Amino acid sequence: MATIITMPRLSDTMTEGTVATWLKKVGDKISEGDILAEIETDKATMEFESFNEGTLLYIGIPEGETAPVDSLLAIIGNEGEDISALITGKTAPVTEEAKPASADTATEPKAEAEKAETTTATPATAAAPTVVAPTSASLPKGVVVVTMPRLSDTMTEGTVATWLKKVGDKVAEGDILAEIETDKATMEFESFNEGTLLYIGIQEGNSAPVDSLLAIIGPEGTDISGIASNYKTGGAPQAAPAAEEEKETSSTEKETEPIVQEASTDGQRILASPLAKKIASDKGIQLTQVKGSGENGRIVKSDIENFTPTASQPAATAQPKETAKAETATAPKVFVPAGEVFTEEIKNSQMRKIIAKRLAESLFTAPHYNLTIEVTMDEAMKSRVIINSIPDTKVSFNDMVIKACAMALKKHPKVNSQWKEDAITINHHVNVGVAVAVEDGLVVPVLKFTDAMSLSQIGGSVRDLAGRAKNKKLLPTEMEGSTFTVSNLGMFGIVEFNSIINQPNSAILSVGAIVEKPVVKDGQIVVGNTMMLSLACDHRTIDGATGAQFLQTLKQYIENPVTMLA
């Protein structure tokens, strides 16, 4: 069957998009993962990836033309297939659509009018929801199918960390349905529909691919039997109970809603999500001290994570004996007898799975080679002292390396490139990704247009992004679009190491620790400070001489920081 591809909504403010470049033409074979086109939004130009296979049968928006979100962009199907009815819009296709690397796409509004909507809810911090054409017969009136969204450019599946609504609950537009764990962050998942939560397709702790059935929302009492079987699901689903059972258990359900109420010292009720309550309990924080930022003053996870107890409101450090005993019973210490074999399995998080997948793909698809150079840091150390003497200014050695990389990339644009099967893309803009270690693994927030930033701007941005990365507060858009990556383990005393390229980048710089040691200067042995830099390159795009010239320029900038001001 032919698949309709429509103009996606790639940002929260996007209402129309422009096709900057078509990378495929009518008649070309399309594989899953191929880049179909580059779409220019109100914020950026983004690659548009296909999640379908077949032949490109039709292009609805030529290069350079602009069209509203949901407009017919292309049709993919079997070679020679009759698509005249789809082009005229007289027949609603049975489709699964292609999607961009960073957002879900939307299918044709005419199909939406003829059949019931199937929508993808969005995280509270991400783009607005999009509409997906149903893949089955018409749904009951007012019923909306919510699917697992693509919340980052590398996300292929998501895990439901917590459901904040349960089957039978009323859902209003803007309510937080659940918290979804992606490969990069855990994000609140907002509903853009109203009705009753009739069905949950993915249970807490379970994972499912993007586009799997997450939930069904619709009028209370609607018969949804048979709908779920037409969609991919994850875990044992929950359906709404019969109307009689709902009436009998309505009072019980209200008592067990995911918005937890606790009594405060003044007799008023405190609204808090279960996850917020659990985190507060783990940290010994009293909910009475926390001001909620959610609807109706509800305390959510971010309120607990950002809470700082004051002297007049100390955090509760002591727990009741009953609680302590219960925790001891449920989480006993593990004693390993001497001489016995003992193993423990830890379930892989989404982030860990994606790290394993992406790095393995990079290592085994990109022919890596490494170039190493030693840099004298004496002048950089003197310059940093002078720069940081300026009030409200704090610059690290890593900030200086990032600035030097950005300037060297402008002089050696081939290092700032990406490999594609049919062409090498040279990026004339510089977006440096900075590897940040977090509890679950590694994230790479991106400094957009790094070459245009001053040292103090780089320092402030890195501190902000790194801090929010460790608190899982980064937006997906802040981790996309890097053209080069810097990884620094010098603060751990690592003198020299090699990194795996963060594709689609062509290179990554590994920064070691500054070491004080004897060096030869002007024919004399003196005490000096040096630092090792290792550049991992993709040999498909960067030849050895090109990488070496880049390192020479980088060395000049770092050893003479004043040249970065020229």
N, C-alpha and C positions, 0 to 999 in steps of 0.2 A: 504493500500500500504506500501511496505517496505521503510524504511528510511536509507539512507547511511550516516554514520558518518565518517568524515575524520579527519586526524591529523590537529589540528588548529594551527594558528600562534599566539602564546601567548606573543610575544615580538617583538619589531621592528627589532631585529637582528636575530631572530629565523629562521633557514632554515630547521631544522629537530628536531624531538622530540623522547624521549625514554619513553616507557611505564614502569614506575617504579612498579606499582601495579595495577592489575585488581581487583576491588571491587565487580564486578559482573561476573558471568560465563554464558556460553551458556546455554540457557534454563531458566534463571532467568527472573522473571517478572520485568519490568522497569516502574517506575512511574515518572512523571514530577518532576524534582528536585532531583532525586536520583544521587548520585555520582557514575559514571561508573568506573573511573580509576584515578590514579595519574600520571600526565605527567611531565617528567623532561625536562626542557628547558635549554637554555644556561645560564639562570639567576636564576631559582628557580624550585622547584617541586610544581606543582599546582594541585588542585582537578579539575576534569573534570565533569561537571554537565550535565545531560540529560534534554532536553526540549521536549522530546517525551515520549509516553507511548506505551507499547507493550511487546514483548518478545525479549530478546537478542538472535538473530539467528546465529550470526557469529562474530568471533573475527579475525581481519586481521593482528594485530601486537601483538605477544605474549609478556609476561612480559620480561623485560630486553632487548628487541630488539629496534632498532632505525630505523626510517623511515622519509623521507622528508615530509615537510608540504604538505597537500592535499592528502597524501596516504590514502588508505582505512583502517580505524581503526576498524569499526564495522558496523553491520547492525541490525536494530531493526524493527520488523514487527509483523504480526499476527502469532501465534503459528502454525507450520506446513506449513507455506507459502513457496512456491518454490522461492529460491533466487539464483539459479544457474546462471542465466543470469546476475545478478548484480555482482556476484563474478568474472565472466570472463570478465565483462566490456562491454558486447555486447549490453546491453540495458541501456539507460539513465533513471534513476529512477525519479519518481515524488516524491520529498522529501521536507521536512523541516528538517534541521539538528539539532543535539544536539549542545550545545555551552558550552564552559568553563565558569567559573564564572567571568572571567575578559576580554574576548575577543570574537569576532565572529569567527566562524569556516569556513572551506572551503570544498567544495565538489569535487568529483573526476574530474580530468582534462579531462578524456575522455568524460564525459557528457558535459563539457564545450566546447570541440571541436565540438561536434555534435550539440549543441544548442548555442544560443547567450549568452553572459555573463550577469550575474546579480551580481553586486559588491556592497560591502558595503564600502562607503568612510570612511575615518578615521579622527579623530581630528589631528590638526597640531602637537600635543605633544604626540600622542599615537602611537600604532603599525601600521604597514603597512596594506593596505586594503586586504580584503579577498574576495573569490569568492563563491557565493551561487548558487547552481543549480537552474535553472528556474523551476517554478511549473506550467507552461503552455506550450502551443505550442511554436515552435521556434520563436524567436524575429527577427525583421528586422536586416539586417547586420549592424554591428557597433553600435547597440543600447545597452546601459548599464542601468540597473535598479539599482538605489542607494537606499538602505533601511536604516531605523533607526538603528544605530549600538548600541552595548552594550559597553558603555564607562566606566563602573565600575562594580565591582562584585555584587553590589546590585541593579543595574539598571534594571527595568522592562519596563519603558517607558521614553520617552524624550519629551521635549518641545522645539519648534523652537523659540528661543529668537529673532533672526534677520536673515533675508535672505540678503546676500551680493551680490547675483546674482538674476536676474529675468528671466522669460521665454523669450527666444530669444537671451540671452547673450551668447557670446562665452566663453567657459570654457577651460582653459589650465591646464595641470597637475601641481598640487601645488597651484592652486587658492583656496581661502577660499570661500566655497559655503555659509555657514551659521554659526551661533553661536547656539549651542545646550545646553540647560540647563538640566543637569542630577540631580540625587538626591544629588550629592556632589559638583558640580562645573558647571560653564558655560564655555564651551570650543569651540574654533574655529574648524570648521569642514572642513577638506581639501579634495579636489578632487584628485583622482589618475587616472582620465580619461580625455580625451580631446574630444571636440565636442561642440555642442550647447545645452543649457539647454532647453529641449523640454517640460518639464512637472514638476510641483510642486505639490506634493501630500499632504503636511502638511503646512498649512499657519502659519504665524507668530502668536505666542501666543497660538497655539493649541498644544495639547499633543497627542501622539500616542505610542502604544506598540513597543518594540524592534522588528525589522524585518518588520515594516510597510513600505509601499512605501513612500519614501521621495522625490525622484525626478527621472527623466529619462533624460539621456544624449545621444546624438547621432548626426548623420549627419543632417545638416539643411534641413528642409522640409520633413523629414521622417514621414510617416503616422504611428502614434502610437495608433490609435483608437483601443480600445479593450484590450490593454495591461494593463492599470491601473485597469480594473475591476477584474483582476486575483490576485490582491494584496490587503492587508489591507491598508487603508488610514486613515489619520486623518485630519478633517476639509474639507472645500470646495476646491477641487483641481483646479489647473490652468493648462490648456493645451496650447501648442504653437498655435498661430493664423495661419490662412491660409496664404499661400505664398504671395497672393496679399496684404493682410492686413499688413504682415510684411514689404513689400516694402513701402507701404504708410506711415507706422508709424515708420520706421526705424530711421528717424531723431529725432522724438519725444522721442523714447526709449533711444537714446544716451544721450539726455538731462536729463533723469531721472534715469540713471544708479545708482546702490547703492554706487558706488565710487563717492563721492560728491566732486565737484571742487569749490573752493572759490578763490577769487582774493586776493593776498597778497599786501603789501604796495608797493612792487617794480614792480607790474604788472604781476608777474608770477602766475600760477595756483597752488592751494594747493589740493592734493588728500587726501580725508578722508572718512572713512566708515560712514554710517548714525549713527551707535551706538556711534562711537567716537565723531562725531559732537554733538550728543545729550548730551553725558556726559560732553563734553567741555563746552557746553552752560550752563548746570546745575551748573557746578563748576566755571563758569566765566573765563574759560581759553581761550586765543586767540590761534587759530590754527597756526598762524604765528610764535608762540614761540616754537612749538612742532616739534621735529624731528621724522619723520615717520620711522618705522622699517619694514613696509610691502613692497609688490612688488611695484617697481617704486617709492619708498619713500612714499607709502600710509600710512597715520596715522590710526592706529587701536586702539581698546579699551585699550590695555595694555599700549600704549604710553601715553594716557591721564591719566590712573590710576597711572603710575609711574612718571608722570611729576612733577617736583618741580620748581616753579618759582624762579628766581634769583632776586637779588636786582635791577639789570639793566633791568630785564624783569619781572615786577610785573604782577601778574595775574589780569585780568580785573575784577573789583568788581562791577563796575557800569554797568547797562544795559540801553539800550535806553528806552525811555518812552513807545514807541509803544510795545516793547517786554514785558515790565513789565505789561502793561495793558492787553496784550493778555494772559499772564500767569494768571493774576488775574481773567480774564474772564473764562478760562478753568479749573482753580483749585481754586474755591472760598473757603473761610473759612466756616466751618460748625458751625452754631449757633444752640444750642439746647435750646429751650424755657424751662423754669423751670416748672417742673411738668408733662412734656410730655415724653412718652416712645420713645426712639430713638435707633435704631440698625444700624450697618454697617457690611457688608460682605466683607471679604478680600479673594481673590482667593488664594487657597493653592498652594504654589510652589512645584516643584518636590521634593525638599529636605524635606519640611514639610510632604508631603504625605508618603515618605519613612520612616521618623522618626516615624510617627504614626504607620505605618504598622509593622516595625521591632520591636519597643519597645512593641507593643501589642502582637506580636508573642512571644517575649522573656518572657514577664510577665506571659502569659497564657499557655506557654508550658514548661517552666523551673520552677520547684518548688524552689522559692527563699527562703533563710533565711539569716538573717543579724547578724554579730558578731561585737561588738564594743569594742574598747580598748582605754585607755587614755595614751598618751605618754608624758614624760617629755622632754622639748625642750631646757633646759638651756645649755647643752653641745653642742647641734646642733647649737645654736645661736652663741656661742663662736667660734666654728669651722668655721662657715660661715664667720665671720668677718676676721679670719686669712686667709682663702682661697681667699677671695675677695681682700685682701691686695696685692696679687700677680698682677703685671701689666698685663693688657689685660685679666683679668679673672673675670667672673661674674657668680656666682652660686646662684640660688634661693633655698628656702626651698623645693619647689616642685621638683627641680632637685635631691635634696638629697633623697626625698621620692622615686622617680623613681629608683634611683640607689639601694636603700635599697630593693625595691620590686624585682628588677632583681636578686639580690644576694639571697634573701629569696626564690624565685621561684626555683633557682638551688638546694636548699636544700629540697624543698617540691614540687617536680615535679607534684604531683597529682593535685595541684592547677592550674598548667599550662597545663590544659587538655581540651579536647573537647568531647562532647557526640555524639555518633552515635548509631543507633538502634541496630547494631550488635556488637559494640565494643567501648571502650573508647580510644581515641588517647591521648597519653602522649607526649607533645612537650618538647624535650630536648634542643631546642633552645628557647631563650627568646626574644620576640618582644613585647615591651610595647606600647600600644596605649594611646595617651594623648588626652583627650576630650578638644576641643577648641570651645568656643562659637563664632559664626559668625552671621552676620546680619539676615540670613534666618533660622538659627537654630543651628545645632551642627555638627561638623565633628571630626573625630578621626584619625589624622595623626599618623604614626607608626614609632617607633625607632627600626630599625632592629638590632638584636643581641645586645640588650641593655646591657646584662651582660658583654660584652667585651668593653664597653665604659667607659671612665673616667667621673668624675663629670663635668669637663669643656667641654668635648665633648657632654655630654647630654645637658648641658645648652645651648651651641651654636646651637645644632640641634633643640631643642625645640623652641628657639627664631626664628630660620629660618622657621621651619614648621608652627608655629603659625602665623607668619607674612604673609606668603604666603597663609595660609588658609583664613585669613581675607580679602585678596586681590583676592581670588578665583584663585590662581595660582598653587595649588597643582595638581600633576598628580594623576590619579587613582591608580597607583602602589604604591604611597606614603600613601595610605589610606587602604591598604590591608595587610592581613597576621598577624594581631595582635593575640597574645596568652593570653594577660592580659591587663586590662585597668585601668587607673588612672583618676579620676575626682576630680578637686579641686575647691571648692567654698569659700575657706578660704579668698581669697582676697576681697570677698563681705561681709565679716563679719559673714558668716554662720558658726556656731560653730559645728553643727553635722547634717548629712543628710544621706539618703540611696539612692543608685542609682539602676537603672535597668541594668541587665547584658547585655553587648554588645556581643551578640552571633555571632560566635560560641564559644566565650570565656566561661569559666566556672565561672569566678569571676571578680568583679570590685571593686576597692578600692575608697572610698569616703573620701576626705581629708578636714577637717574643719580648722577654723582659730586658730592661736596661741593666747591663752588667758592668761593674767597675773592675778593670783589669789592666795589666801592663800593655801599653801600645807603643809603637815606634812613631815618633813625631820629629821631623827635621833631623833624622839620624840619631835621635836620642830615645831611650826607653823611659817613658813617663807613665803616670797613672791616667787612664782615660775611661770614658764611659761609651759603651757601644751597644747596639741593638741589632738583632737578626731579623730580616724580613724574608719571607718565602712566598713566591708568587706561583700559584697553581694555574696552569693555562690549558685551554682546550686547543689541541693541535690542529683541529679542523679550521679554526678561525685565526689563531695567533701562532705565527712562526717563532722559532727560538730567538732570532735576532730582534724581532718586534718586541717580545717580552723583555729581552735584555735592555733594549733602549728605554723602555718604559721604566724599568728599575733604576737605570742610571739617572733619568730625570727626577724620579721620586727621591733618590738619594740626595741630589743637589738641593732640592727644596727643603728636605728635613734637616740636612746639615747646615743650611744657611736660611733660617726661617724668614729673614728679612726679605728674601727674594719672593716670598709668597705675597708680599704687600705691593709688589711692582705692578 
